[in-house]
């Protein structure tokens, strides 16, 4: 009986550690994705600015998206 309780406690602790590591990794992945999204938005904005510098009349009358 004591051996079963000890092995159960060990198993539960191992699961707790796996859950903590998984949660931490998911949080890190979320942070990286947020940074990449922000960088992508900056890139898109800079591309818009570059396009407007080459074609300043673009979008001055009507923008139509398909």
N, C-alpha and C positions, 0 to 999 in steps of 0.2 A: 504494500500500500504506500509506504514512504517513497519507494522508488518511482511509483506512478505519479505521485504529487510532485516530486522533484523534476521528473521529465516533463510534466505538464507545465510547471512554472518556467522551465528552460525554454520550452516551445513557445509559450506565450510571450516571453521576453524577446525571443528571436523574431516573432511576428511583429512585435512593437517596434523593434529596430528597423525591420524591413519597411514598415509603414512610414516611419519617420524619414528614412532615406528616400523613399519614393515621393513623399510629400515635398521634401527639400528639392529633389531633382525636378519635379513638376513646377515648383516655384521658380527655379533657375531658368527652366525652359520658357516659362511665361515672361520673365524679365527680358530674356534675349529676344523673344518674338516682339515684345513691345518696343525695344530699341530698334529692331530691324524695321518695324512698321513706321516709326518716327523718321528713320533715315530714308525710307522709301518716299514718305510724304515730302521730305525736303528735296529729294531728287526730282520728284514730279513737279514741284513748285519751281525749281531752278530750270527745268526743261520748259515750263510755260514762259518763264521770264526770257529765256533765250529765244524762244519762238517769237515772242512779242518784239524783241529787239531786232529780229530779222524781218518780220512782217508786222509792223505796228498797226496796220489797218485790220488785222485779223481779229474778229470778234467785235468790231466796233458797230456793226449793223445788226447781225443776226447769227447766232450760233445754233446749229441744228445737229442733234445727235441721232444716230440710227438706233 
